[in-house]
Amino acid sequence: MHATAATILIVDDEAKNRKLLDLLLRPTGYRTEYAASGEEALAAVRRSAPDLILLDVMMPGLDGYQVASRLKSQAATARIPIIMLTALTERGARLAGLDAGAEEFLSKPVDRAELWLRVRNLLRLKAYGDLQQHSAALQRQVSARTADLQRFRTAMDATADAILLIDRASMRFVEVNATSCSMLGYSRAELLAVGPEALGGGTRAQYEGAYDAMIAGRGGAELYETELRRKDGSLVQVEVHRQALRSGADWIIVGVVRDITERKLAQQRLHHQAHHDALTGLPNRTLFYDTLKKTLALAGEHGWQVAVLFVDLDHFKNVNDTLGHLVGDELLVRFSERLVQCVRLRDTVGRLGGDEFALILVTPEGQQGAAQVANKILAALRAPFELRGHTVNVSASIGITIHPDDADTPDELIKYADTAMYQAKHAGRDTYRFFTAQMNAAVLARLELETALRAALENGEFVLHYQPKARLGDGRVAGLEALLRWQRPGHGLVAPGEFIALLEETGLIVRVGSWVIATACRQIRRWLDSPVGAVALSINVSGRQFVEGALDAEVLAALVENAVPAELLELELTETSLMANTARTIDCLRNLKRQHVKISIDDFGTGYSSLAYLRRFPIDTLKIDIAFIRDVTSNPDAAAIVRAIISMAHSLNLNVVAEGVETPAQLSYLRRHHCDQIQGYYFSRPLDAERVGELLLQGRRLAPPEPCDERRQTLLIVDDDPLMLGMLVELFKDDGYHVETARSGAEGFDALARHEAQVILCDQCMPTLDGAAFLDQVKAMYPDTVRIVLSGNADLASMMAAVNSGAVDRFYTKPWDGALLRDNIRQAFRHHRPPCGGGPGPHGGDALPEAA
């Protein structure tokens, strides 16, 4: 190409400017020469004329205007194009340059694209001017100078572009080069026999009009893109540069044609890459949004309903983490193929990023049509994927929003579909959900809460409250647990249940956890420096603090900074957080344990509860979750779990703390089964630092338990009828028993937790929980009791069933024989093991007498 051989002379007195222009021109392939002054420039031109000159205006000695004027005044150099470079913006400066003969101006700093275009265009014009001179000379001498014409043709044939000369008068080609023939598939003779309209791109009349316009403009050049038709009928993409040149009294149209097929293909490839996902070939986010925008515009015109489905693979990260990214990528490709098969040709499927896909459905059925497609997608995923020797089963969660019901803009529709997709995730995955306004309100509320939480740490809105833990042995305070609270402006004190989960999701829990560690250690130091003295304090630690932070270093640094003995600090972790990164967690905890920091497992029993894992961790304490303590006096399963945890912990030399103790019955039950400590509202609610300090100074403690009297015989009477209850109490008042009463099964469980009753006398007909059902649970929790039912109905079969199952030892019908009932109760106590141990049990020794 001509451009690669062209020589450009750069004239500037500043070396950095010459270097910059050289760097800008280097990618184009031009050859550059330099001159540092006007005098050097003129000398360089005399030695070898360049094809174009870049000329600075302001130079010492001869300035740019003078250099241009001298060059344009000499015939040998007048046709060299000059582009003047100047930082001057005044109109007068440009006029002076034009007057000196410069063809173009460029302002400093020079724009690279503008520089390339102006240089290219001027070089083309020079080439075409040279061509005009040769053509005119040859036309005048064509009959006498055949050799010169042949040289001209040879020069034309050597060019990479097609060159076609058209006579305006005849509208026929008068000369073409070899490139024209090869590009268009014609011979030279065939082209010379036709005119430009034979190549397409316009009719003869259109060409004539265009040529006349160029001639009227005195030979102005134009550049445009079009398609020309080859001899075989195929089309070729070309760029045409044409110019009208005078040849004597006639006009010749010179057309320079460049094949731009490869350029167009490259542009198409770039356009496709910019708008399609490289992995799956589906429309990417940009094209998907654009398509949705156009679809919504058409929907508005035609009254269509448009559904947007947001599809996210469930647990896709697990595939990447376990099988590798190559398998993950192949899964995405195969999934996209199944997705496309679930929709019609007119629908759009796009990949928005990662494992997130989206669909645009034009559906007259609205929600019903969208639901059908969603079910089709879920069904398509039922079959497993075979990926590189692995069988992979996946599901998807889908969120759906409908235009115009839910939103009108692409952003809102996709955002709402995304929100609905997360609702599908929360519903258990492998399902779909339609967007509702309530979802949007929830999302906005969550966003507002997240924003407020991010500001809370910066604004110092978090505070710590402290809940005491009491020892059951002596009733004294054994330590405190630091609990996070949020003093949110305009909302008051916010409990952790309303924001802790969001702190975990957003990762803010790591920063907040660091604040808790530092604040807790400072508070221990304050108590050490006050009359309160040494107080053991436990703080909750998130699993993310192990994964994302240096927890052990952070804790030890806070202890050192505040001069706090390590044994006064205890870290509470959940079972789930222990399992998050087992090896790293164990190393961290062992490091802390070596420094005498104590470790406890919070909410024990609700997570993994694996003894194999439990033995690997350096644990001091287990905290029984409140869910078991809440029902410990009435639910046999909860009671069994609590007893098992206490027994297991003690066998491992671990302390046990019961959380959420709120009633005397719960306290008594835990005392009876040797729990070490309790924590809950029964002893104290969480308090701020000042009030908990007062509690500690007061020496508050639990009331001591009632002493165990081995001789005391306790009879529990349960009846919902106050009259019957009073009559039974009156019946046994002279028999020396300690009588406890309850008017329901719930009250009966509380009484059994607080007092060890050996014999229970219970009415059968009670609301909520009848006597047999109550005693069946009592059997599981207090198997050594003697359980007797008083029944006012004649349902002998149900009573016998209760006796046969072991829930009831005896039953009596109302009205009862007082003397016989008193005698049988005496016999029951005689056959029961003494309350504090010793003596025969109900199943050892003599049998109870028969019921009346």
ABEGO torsion letter per residue (X at the ends): XAAAABBBBBBBABAAAAAAAAAAAAAAGBBBBBBABAAAAAAAAAABBBABBBBBABBBEBBAAAAAAAAAABAAAAABBBBBBBABABAAAAAAAAAAGBABBBBOBBBAAAAAAAAAAAAAAAAAAAAAAAAAAAAAAAAABAAAAAAAAAAAAABABBBBBBBAAAGBBABBBAAAAAAAGBBAAAAAABBAAAAEGEBAAAAAAAAAAAAAAGGBBBBBBBBBBBAAGBBBBBBBBBBBBBBEABBBBBBBBBBAAAAAAAAAAAAAAAABBAAAGBBBAAAAAAAAAAAAAAAAAAGBBBBBBBBBBBGAAAAAAAAEAAAAAAAAAAAAAAAAAABBAABBBBBAEEABBBBBBBBAAEAAAAAAAAAAAAAAAABBBBBGGBBBBBBBBBBBBBOAAABABAAAAAAAAAAAAAAAAAAGEGBBBBBBAAAAAAAAAAAAAAAAAAAAAAAGABBBBBBBBBBAAAGBBAEBBBBBBBBBBGAEBBBAAAAAAAAAAAGAAAAAAAAAAAAAAAAAAAAAABAAEBBBBBBBBBAAAAAABBAAAAAAAAAAAAGBBAAABBBBBBAAAAAABAAAAAAAAAAAAAAGBBBBBBGBGABAGBAAAAAABBBABBBBBAAAAAAAAABAAAAAAAAAAAAAAAAAGBBBBBBGBABAAAAAAAAAAGBABBBEAAABBBBBAAAAAAAAAAGBBBBBBBBBBAABBBBBBBBABAAAAAAAAAAAAAAGBBBBBBABAAAAAAAAAABBBABBBBBABBBGBBAAAAAAAAAAABAABBBBBBBABABAAAAAAAAAAGABABBBBOBBBAAAAAAAAAAAAAABBBAAEEEBBAABEBBBBBBX
